[in-house]
Amino acid sequence: MARFPSLPDSELNQAQNDLMERIRRFSSASASGPFPMLLRSPVLGDRFLSVSQYLRFETALPEDLAELAILIHARVREDAYEWSMHTGRALAAGLSQDLIDDLWQGQKPRQMDARQAPVYRFCVQALRRQRVDEAVFGEVKAALGESVVVDLTVTLGFYSMLSLMLAVAEATAQGCELPPFPPMAEPLPWD
């Protein structure tokens, strides 16, 4: 049971109502995930949506690489909500089913292109070590540019924040029941 149940429209104050209208324009999952929690703090919810909108629709990070980063984050953190929300988006953005399946199994993807491989290494290092080696940082910067490095880093930070919010709220993906993630013998390798 979610710790922050959905609020009926009739119980929303003006600030909450304004936020709910914005949430409904932004997401089809307005009654689940982080949104019921954010309604309890509408100013924060508004700012959260602004960052989320930037990362989803305006980022310098190409869509396929953003979805790769989100799935890596979801797998490392065992975040079933974000995994369920992003696997379809990842496929639509061009990630292969094999790559997604490898991540689901807790394995380094066997097939990654020249853009995906350094992003994979960056994400796994950042998430597992809370830092990124100079060589990996330089590889992503040289291949994709500084603005992509910034947006990739903020994407990982944003989804870390979101994952914590979902865990504290005990939120689930509306209409989606995933089996537990398969156990990983060891965390995803970065090399």
Buried (B, 14 or more C-beta within 10 A) or exposed (E): EBEBEBBEEEEBEEBBBBBBEBBEEBBEBBBBBBBBBBBEBBEEBBEBBEBBBBBBEEBBBBBBBBBBBBBBBBBBBBBBBBBBBBBEBBBEBBBBEEBBEBBBEBBBBEEBEEBBBBBBBBBBBBBEEEEBBEEBBEBBBEBBEEEBBBBBBBBBEBBBEBBEBBEEBEBBBBEBEEEEBEEEEEEBEBE
